[in-house]
Amino acid sequence: MLKRYNEAINSLAILPAIGPKGAMKKNRVKVFFILFLILGVETWLSTSCSSGNNPSGSGSGSNNTPTPTPVNAETIWANGNSGYFFSQNVALVPFVGTVNNVSTPDPISGDNTTLQFSATAVETPVNAYFLIAAPENPGTYYASGHLQFDMKLEQNSTGIFQVGYGYEANPPTPTTTNGSYYTLSASSLNMTSFTHISIPLSTFTPNSANVIEPFYIVGPMGVAGQPNAQKAFTIDNIQWTSN
């Protein structure tokens, strides 16, 4: 910018020393106009093309870096520990199959300890859930919130998973828990890396005010020709978020 400024100033020095007075004045006006035009363009370029204002310089970041904590996250399980669901302690119940903490890092969340689910041929499919002591009403979370978690297959699997939450009837009945679930295809997952799953809570039916199991998973369900194949998968960072 300084170079262009000096060039414009120097051009004033080479204006004709003789000639009509009005012509010299007209030439100087042109030079000043050019000078201010150069300065204006330079200022605009330095502002609009800076790294903070350049859209091409922004992005979501690498898949191998931890993601920011979602808004108002109710963390059910993460990094080797059960969490809370609206201030209530969450307990893991492995109804069918085996569930263990494993040292398999999750690059998406940045956690080093994850939760592995497995089942023998007789026990397939896996059936596990997280339980709280009393029904909870998630309220406004249903409008724009998500059920989120990271998942990785440990064995090549086919079929589908059912993931969702369990709720009690209204009024509650101690012996009956209903499920509101989402069908997740095993083909959308892989054995190489974790996949981040984000399911809008508005897609679950119904949006119950009596959630007693904030997360459960069943599967993968058997398919023709493979009704009892052994299954194993790993999950991390299970959350309800308000966004």
N, C-alpha and C positions, 0 to 999 in steps of 0.2 A: 504493500500500500504506500509506503514512504517513497519508493522508487517512482511510482506513478504520480505521486504528488509533486516530486521534484521535477519530473519531466513537464508537467503542466505549468509549473512556475517558470521554468527555463524558456518555455515557449513565449512567454511575455517579453523576454529580453530580445527576441529576434523579430519583433514587429517592425514594420517599416518606420524609419525615423522621419521620413519626409512623405508628403502626400496629404490629401485632404484630411482635416482634423476630424470630421465626422466618420471617415472610413476607419481611422485608427481607433476611435472610440467603439465603433461597431465590432472591430476585430477583438478588442479586449473583452467586450461583453460575451462574445462567442467562447473565448478561452475560459472565462470564469464559469460559464454554463457547463462546459466540458469538464472542468475541474470538479464542480459539485456533483455532476453526474457520475464521475469515476468514484468519488468518495462514497456516494450513496450506494452504488452497486457493490463496492468493497465491503461496506458495513453489512449489507443484506446477506452477502455470501458467508461472511464470518459468523453470522448469527444462525442462519438457517441450516448451514452445513456442519455445525458443531456436533460432537458425538451425542450430546444430550437431546438434540432436536432432530436427529436423523432417524426416521423410522426403520431404515435398513439396519441400524445398529442395535436395535432392540430385539429381544427374543425370549423364549421360555427357558433357555439354558440347556445344558447337557442332561441326558437321561441318567447319567451316572452321578449326579449331584443330588443331595437331599432337597426335597420340595419344601416350600414354606408351609408352616402350620396353617391349616384351613381355619376359617372364622368360627369361633365358638365350638371347637372340636370336643366332642365327648368321646374320649379314647377308651375303647373297650379292651384292647390288648395291643401292646407294642414293646419291642425290644426285651422280651423275656418276662414281662410282667402284665398281669391283669390290671385293668384300670377302673374307671368309674363311669356310671351312666346316670347323669343328673344327681351326683353326689352319693349314689348308692354303689357299694362294692359289687364287682362283677366276679362270678365264679364260673370256671370252665367245667363243663360236664361232658366227658367223652362217652356218649351213650353207646355207640357201636364203633369199634376200632381203637386205635392207640394214638395218643397225642403227646408229643414231647418237644421240649425246647431243643433247638439245634444251633450250632455255630455256622449258620449260612447267612452271610451278610446280605442285606437288602440295600442296594445302591440308591433306590428311589427315596426311601425314608432316611437312609444313613444309619439304620439299626444294624447291630452285629449279631443279635440273637433273634431267631425267628421261630415259628411254631409249625412243626411238621405233623401231618395227619397221615395215618397209614392203616391198612386193613388186610387181613388174610383173605384167602379165597372164600372161606366160609362166611366171613363177616361182611363182605362187600354188600352194599356200599357203606362208606364212612357216614356216620351220623353223630354230629357233635354240636353243642350249643353253649352259649354264655347266659347265665341266669342271674337275676337280681332278686332281692328279698320280697319286694312288693311291686305291683304294677305301677308304671310310670307313664305320664302323658307327655309326649314329645312336643305337643302344641304346634308352634309356628314353624318347627323344623320341616314339616311336611310340605310347606309351600314352595320353598326353593332349596331345601337341603339335599344332601346326598349321603348314601351309605358308601364308604370308601375303604379299600384295602388293597394290598399288593399280594399277588399270587404267582406261584411257580410250580410247574409239574415236576415231580421227581421220577416219574415213570411215564412212558408213552401211554396216554389215556384217550379213550373215545367216549362218546355219549355226552351226557349233560350233568351239570351240578344244579342243585336248588340252593340258592342263598337268600336269606331274608331275615325276618324277625318273627318271634312268637308272641301271641297276645292272648289274654283271657277274655272270655265272653263278658258281656255287660248285662247283668251283674256278674262278677267273677265267680267261677266254679273251680275249686281247688284241684279237681282231678282232670280238667280239660284245658289244653292249650292248643290254640289254633295257629296256623302259619300263614304269613303273607310273604310270598317268595317271588324271586326273579330267576328265570332259567338262563344259566350261563353255559355256553357250549365249551367243551374241552378243547375244541379246535381253535378257539381264540387265545389259548394259552400255549406255553412252550416250556421245554426243559432247559433252555439255555439261560434265560433271564426272567426276572420278575416282570409281571404286567400289572400296571395300575388299573384297578377296576373302580369306576365311579358310577353308582346307580342313583338316579333321581328318586328321592323318597316319594314323590308324587305318583310314581308308576306303581307303587305297591297298593294292593286292594285287600282289605280296607286300610285307611290310615287310622289305626286304632289308638284310643286314648288309654289303653290298658296293656302297654308293652311290658312283658315279663321276661322275655328272652331277646335282648337287643341285637343278637346275631346268632344265626345258626347256619350250618351247611350240611347238605346231604349229597353224596355222590362220589365219583361220577356214577350215574345210573348205568346198569348193564345194557348191552346191546346184543342183538341176535348173533350167536356164535361166540360171544365172550361174556356170558352171564356172571362168571365168578372170577374174572381176572383180578390179580392183585393190583391195588391202587395206592399211590402215595403222592402227596402234594404239600406245599409249604405256603403259609400265609403270614403276613405281617401288617402291623399298623392299621388295625380295624377301627374305624371311626364313624360316628354320625357327625355331620357338619351342618351348619345352618346356611352355608352358601353352596 
